[in-house]
Amino acid sequence: MEQERTNAGQTLGIIGLILGIITFMIGFIPCVGIIAIVPGIIAIVLSAVGLSQANKDNGARGINIAALIVSIIGVLVASLWLIFVVGIANLSEDQIEGFVEDAIEEVIDESTQNADLQDALQELEEQLDEVCVDSIHIKTDSINIEIKIDNE
């Protein structure tokens, strides 16, 4: 004979799932994701309590398990942002300056090694040297524009 399922723990599971989804979504936002730890911990507690009630009274456990998983993943993502922000905050000014200088030097080295860009720039400079503008006359009364260009 099959036992009858009850609704024990489902309300806590639904609340935990909603908070878990909010935690998961906010957790991916840079610098703001740290705030998601608080609703995430609340969601984990509610889901765990709902799961224990469902186990005790033979209730449905699926929504509680889903809420628990989503909440834990959301808290982990938010915790990674916390670790990142604390790590950046612990860097000294010299370390940050060194990192920025290294990045700038790397970009400069990559740009000077690109021969195609250097050749194109040299070609444009040569074309600009060939074109010489001697005079420009603009009359405003009759809108007469005269441009004289000498190519050597």
Order of alpha helices (4+ residues) and beta strands (2+ residues): alpha-alpha-alpha-alpha-alpha-beta-beta
